[in-house]
Amino acid sequence: MAGWMVGAALALLVAQAAETPAPTSDKDAPATVEDVVVTGPRAKAISDFVQAISEPTKERRLSRWNRTICPATMGLPRKYGEFLNDRLAQVARSVGLEVDKPGCRPDILIVVADDVDRLMTELETAHQAALAVRPYSDENLSSAGTKAFGEFLHEKRPVRWWHVSTTTPSGGQPVSHTKSGAMIIRGVSDSRLKSTVQEEFAGVLVVVDAKMAEGVSYDALSSYLAMVSLAQLDPHAQTSGSPTILNLFSERAAGRPGPSGLTDWDQAYLQGLYGARADAPNLRSQRNSITRRLKRSGDEEPAKSDKRQSAR
């Protein structure tokens, strides 16, 4: 499933003569950074946060990884790429995912590039089908669609992400679609307690604009990239009033110190997403599961600090 990502990015990166400068203000990746501790969150603020950032698929469900992941980074010196991959793997394991062995075929590809416009042109002209821009494909792949793809290509942001999902039956029955895109699942009765299908990521492409991300520490950047690689999030979500790593670039633009890593809310969001039943009956149920996890995080004792491992 992941060959589309490598092919889409490799042509541009191989053509670049020099390595992309490391987008960090640190001479080396820092050894440890303390997480932000959030206490006493308000129920409405939490509900609004979950509602704002969670972006459902075309099937009106939240997708997630339901298997082993294989992250890879392109466009950085080796030690920085390894640092980003290690941080992503650390967060993935914390929510119950497994990480494949070195040399695996990537299904999460992080591309750091100086010339992002050139990469986007390549994606637009040659890789739309591979990126599942159409709502459905023969392999049951789907994405956010044509409008969202246009925004992905042309909106100037330090980090952009694109998720491709596949719809799988919760009971093992085959899934197909009509010509109009309607889903057909054979041999399954409807239930209000569980869904007959679940959404699973087939691949995630994350593009970092090295120029726009310049000056951001690797601790903060790696946590940001982990968040958007493990969950499909609305890039236009308004999160200024919430304690989240998603405010990293907006806080910097405002001249304020942003979060240094995943906050309690971020970790609880991922735990809620991956702790929910895969066959949850609907989007509302999935969001409620995440909301409950965030609320519990505010009632618990502050979690142990999440130490960042230094890049070797």
C-alpha positions as CSV (number, residue, x, y, z in Angstrom):
1,M,0.0,0.0,0.0
2,A,2.9,2.4,0.6
3,G,4.7,2.4,-2.7
4,W,2.7,5.4,-3.8
5,M,4.3,7.5,-1.1
6,V,7.9,6.6,-1.9
7,G,7.4,7.1,-5.6
8,A,5.7,10.4,-5.2
9,A,8.4,12.0,-3.1
10,L,11.6,10.2,-4.3
11,A,11.7,11.8,-7.8
12,L,12.0,15.2,-6.4
13,L,14.3,14.4,-3.5
14,V,16.8,12.6,-5.7
15,A,16.9,15.6,-8.1
16,Q,17.9,17.9,-5.2
17,A,21.7,18.1,-5.2
18,A,22.1,19.1,-1.5
19,E,20.5,17.8,1.6
20,T,17.8,20.0,3.1
21,P,19.0,22.1,6.0
22,A,17.9,20.8,9.4
23,P,14.9,23.0,10.5
24,T,16.0,23.5,14.0
25,S,17.6,26.2,16.2
26,D,19.6,23.6,18.1
27,K,23.1,22.5,17.2
28,D,22.1,19.0,18.1
29,A,18.9,17.3,19.0
30,P,18.3,18.0,22.7
31,A,18.6,15.2,25.2
32,T,15.4,15.7,27.3
33,V,12.4,18.0,27.5
34,E,9.6,18.1,30.0
35,D,6.0,17.7,28.8
36,V,3.4,20.3,29.5
37,V,1.1,19.3,32.4
38,V,-2.6,20.2,32.0
39,T,-4.8,20.3,35.1
40,G,-8.5,20.8,35.7
41,P,-9.7,20.9,32.0
42,R,-13.3,22.1,31.5
43,A,-15.7,19.7,30.0
44,K,-16.9,22.0,27.2
45,A,-13.4,23.1,26.3
46,I,-12.4,19.4,25.9
47,S,-15.5,18.6,23.8
48,D,-14.9,21.6,21.6
49,F,-11.3,20.6,21.2
50,V,-12.1,17.0,20.1
51,Q,-14.9,18.3,17.8
52,A,-12.6,20.8,16.2
53,I,-9.5,18.7,15.4
54,S,-11.0,15.3,14.6
55,E,-11.5,15.0,10.9
56,P,-13.6,12.0,9.7
57,T,-13.2,10.1,6.5
58,K,-15.7,10.0,3.7
59,E,-17.4,7.2,5.6
60,R,-18.0,9.7,8.5
61,R,-15.7,7.8,10.8
62,L,-12.3,8.4,12.4
63,S,-9.5,6.4,10.9
64,R,-6.5,5.1,12.7
65,W,-3.6,2.6,12.4
66,N,-4.7,-0.9,13.3
67,R,-1.5,-2.6,12.6
68,T,2.3,-2.3,12.6
69,I,3.5,1.0,11.2
70,C,6.7,1.8,9.3
71,P,7.8,5.4,9.5
72,A,10.4,6.9,7.2
73,T,11.9,10.4,6.8
74,M,13.4,11.9,3.6
75,G,15.3,15.1,3.0
76,L,17.3,15.3,6.3
77,P,20.7,14.3,7.4
78,R,20.6,10.8,8.8
79,K,20.8,11.6,12.5
80,Y,17.9,14.1,12.3
81,G,15.8,11.7,10.3
82,E,16.4,8.9,12.8
83,F,15.5,11.3,15.7
84,L,12.1,12.1,14.0
85,N,11.4,8.4,13.3
86,D,12.4,7.4,16.9
87,R,10.1,9.9,18.4
88,L,7.2,8.8,16.2
89,A,7.8,5.2,17.1
90,Q,7.9,6.1,20.8
91,V,4.5,7.8,20.6
92,A,3.1,5.0,18.5
93,R,4.1,2.3,21.0
94,S,2.6,4.4,23.8
95,V,-0.9,3.9,22.2
96,G,-0.4,0.2,21.6
97,L,0.9,0.2,18.0
98,E,3.9,-1.9,16.9
99,V,6.8,-0.5,14.8
100,D,8.2,-2.6,12.0
101,K,11.9,-3.5,11.7
102,P,14.4,-1.2,9.9
103,G,14.2,-1.7,6.1
104,C,10.5,-2.1,6.1
105,R,8.3,-0.6,3.4
106,P,7.2,2.8,4.7
107,D,3.5,3.6,5.2
108,I,4.2,6.9,7.0
109,L,6.5,9.1,5.0
110,I,7.8,12.4,6.3
111,V,9.4,14.6,3.6
112,V,11.4,17.7,4.5
113,A,12.0,19.9,1.5
114,D,13.2,23.3,0.6
115,D,11.3,23.5,-2.7
116,V,7.9,22.4,-1.5
117,D,6.1,23.9,-4.6
118,R,8.1,21.6,-6.8
119,L,7.1,18.6,-4.8
120,M,3.4,19.6,-4.8
121,T,3.6,20.1,-8.6
122,E,4.9,16.5,-8.9
123,L,2.1,15.2,-6.7
124,E,-0.6,17.1,-8.6
125,T,0.5,16.1,-12.1
126,A,1.5,12.4,-11.6
127,H,0.2,11.0,-8.3
128,Q,-3.4,12.0,-7.7
129,A,-4.7,8.4,-8.3
130,A,-2.1,7.0,-6.0
131,L,-3.1,9.5,-3.3
132,A,-6.7,8.3,-3.6
133,V,-7.9,11.8,-4.4
134,R,-11.1,10.3,-5.7
135,P,-13.5,9.2,-2.9
136,Y,-13.3,5.5,-3.8
137,S,-10.9,3.2,-5.7
138,D,-10.8,-0.4,-6.6
139,E,-8.8,-1.1,-3.5
140,N,-11.3,0.6,-1.2
141,L,-8.9,3.5,-0.7
142,S,-10.3,6.9,0.1
143,S,-9.0,10.3,1.0
144,A,-10.3,13.7,2.0
145,G,-11.2,14.4,-1.6
146,T,-10.5,16.9,-4.4
147,K,-11.2,20.1,-2.5
148,A,-9.0,19.1,0.4
149,F,-6.3,17.9,-2.0
150,G,-6.2,21.4,-3.6
151,E,-5.8,22.9,-0.2
152,F,-3.0,20.4,0.6
153,L,-1.2,21.4,-2.6
154,H,-1.6,25.2,-2.5
155,E,-2.0,26.4,1.1
156,K,1.3,27.6,2.5
157,R,1.8,25.9,5.9
158,P,5.0,24.8,7.7
159,V,3.6,21.2,7.8
160,R,1.0,19.6,5.5
161,W,-0.4,16.1,5.8
162,W,-2.4,13.8,3.6
163,H,-4.1,10.6,4.8
164,V,-5.2,7.6,2.7
165,S,-7.6,5.2,4.4
166,T,-9.1,1.9,3.6
167,T,-12.5,0.6,4.7
168,T,-12.4,-2.8,6.2
169,P,-15.3,-4.9,7.5
170,S,-15.4,-5.6,11.2
171,G,-16.8,-9.0,10.7
172,G,-14.6,-10.2,7.9
173,Q,-17.1,-9.8,5.0
174,P,-15.9,-8.2,1.7
175,V,-16.6,-4.5,1.1
176,S,-17.4,-3.2,-2.4
177,H,-19.0,0.0,-3.8
178,T,-21.6,0.9,-6.4
179,K,-20.8,3.1,-9.3
180,S,-22.1,6.1,-7.3
181,G,-19.7,5.3,-4.4
182,A,-22.3,3.7,-2.0
183,M,-20.8,1.0,0.2
184,I,-22.0,-2.6,0.0
185,I,-21.3,-5.1,2.7
186,R,-22.7,-8.5,2.2
187,G,-24.0,-10.9,4.9
188,V,-23.9,-8.4,7.8
189,S,-26.9,-7.3,9.8
190,D,-27.1,-3.7,11.1
191,S,-26.6,-3.0,14.7
192,R,-26.9,0.1,16.9
193,L,-24.1,-1.2,19.2
194,K,-21.4,-1.7,16.7
195,S,-20.4,-0.8,13.1
196,T,-20.1,-3.3,10.3
197,V,-17.0,-1.5,9.1
198,Q,-13.9,0.3,10.4
199,E,-11.5,2.8,8.9
200,E,-7.8,2.1,8.8
201,F,-4.9,4.2,7.5
202,A,-3.3,2.8,4.4
203,G,-0.7,5.5,4.2
204,V,0.2,9.0,5.5
205,L,2.3,11.6,3.7
206,V,3.6,14.5,5.7
207,V,5.4,17.4,4.1
208,V,7.6,19.8,6.1
209,D,8.5,23.1,4.5
210,A,12.1,23.5,5.7
211,K,12.1,27.2,5.3
212,M,8.9,27.8,7.2
213,A,9.9,25.4,9.9
214,E,13.3,26.8,10.4
215,G,14.1,27.6,14.0
216,V,11.7,25.1,15.5
217,S,13.3,22.7,17.9
218,Y,13.4,19.0,17.1
219,D,11.6,18.0,20.3
220,A,8.7,20.2,19.4
221,L,8.7,19.3,15.6
222,S,9.0,15.6,16.2
223,S,6.0,15.6,18.6
224,Y,4.0,17.7,16.1
225,L,4.8,15.2,13.3
226,A,3.9,12.3,15.5
227,M,0.5,13.8,16.3
228,V,-0.5,14.4,12.7
229,S,0.9,11.0,11.5
230,L,-1.1,9.0,14.0
231,A,-4.4,10.8,13.7
232,Q,-6.3,12.5,10.8
233,L,-6.7,16.1,12.0
234,D,-8.4,19.1,10.5
235,P,-5.6,21.5,9.4
236,H,-7.9,24.5,9.8
237,A,-9.0,23.7,13.3
238,Q,-9.0,26.6,15.7
239,T,-7.0,25.5,18.8
240,S,-5.7,28.7,20.2
241,G,-7.5,28.3,23.5
242,S,-6.4,24.7,24.0
243,P,-3.1,23.2,25.4
244,T,-1.9,21.3,22.3
245,I,1.2,20.8,20.2
246,L,-0.9,21.9,17.3
247,N,-0.4,25.5,18.4
248,L,3.4,25.2,17.8
249,F,3.6,27.4,14.7
250,S,0.8,29.8,15.6
251,E,2.4,30.6,19.0
252,R,5.7,31.1,17.3
253,A,4.2,33.5,14.8
254,A,2.6,35.5,17.7
255,G,6.0,35.8,19.3
256,R,5.1,33.5,22.2
257,P,6.9,30.3,23.4
258,G,4.9,27.4,22.1
259,P,4.6,23.9,23.5
260,S,7.8,21.9,23.7
261,G,6.2,18.5,23.2
262,L,3.0,16.6,23.3
263,T,0.7,17.9,26.1
264,D,-1.6,15.9,28.3
265,W,-4.5,16.7,26.0
266,D,-2.5,15.5,22.9
267,Q,-1.5,12.2,24.6
268,A,-5.1,11.7,25.9
269,Y,-6.5,12.3,22.4
270,L,-4.3,9.6,20.9
271,Q,-5.0,7.2,23.8
272,G,-8.8,7.8,23.4
273,L,-8.6,7.3,19.6
274,Y,-6.6,4.1,19.9
275,G,-8.4,2.9,23.0
276,A,-11.9,3.1,21.5
277,R,-13.5,0.0,19.9
278,A,-12.5,-0.5,16.3
279,D,-16.2,-1.2,15.6
280,A,-17.6,1.8,17.4
281,P,-21.1,2.4,16.0
282,N,-20.5,5.9,14.6
283,L,-18.5,9.1,14.6
284,R,-20.2,10.4,17.7
285,S,-19.3,7.4,19.6
286,Q,-15.7,7.6,18.6
287,R,-15.5,11.3,19.6
288,N,-17.2,10.6,22.9
289,S,-14.6,8.0,23.7
290,I,-11.8,10.5,23.1
291,T,-13.6,13.1,25.1
292,R,-14.0,10.8,28.1
293,R,-10.3,10.0,27.9
294,L,-9.4,13.7,28.0
295,K,-11.7,14.4,30.9
296,R,-10.1,11.5,32.9
297,S,-6.7,12.9,32.2
298,G,-7.6,16.1,34.0
299,D,-8.8,14.2,37.0
300,E,-5.7,12.0,37.3
301,E,-2.4,12.8,39.0
302,P,0.1,14.5,36.6
303,A,1.7,11.9,34.4
304,K,5.3,11.1,34.5
305,S,7.3,13.4,32.3
306,D,7.8,12.1,28.8
307,K,11.5,12.2,28.2
308,R,12.8,12.8,24.7
309,Q,15.6,10.5,23.5
310,S,18.6,12.3,22.0
311,A,19.4,11.6,18.3
312,R,22.5,9.4,18.0
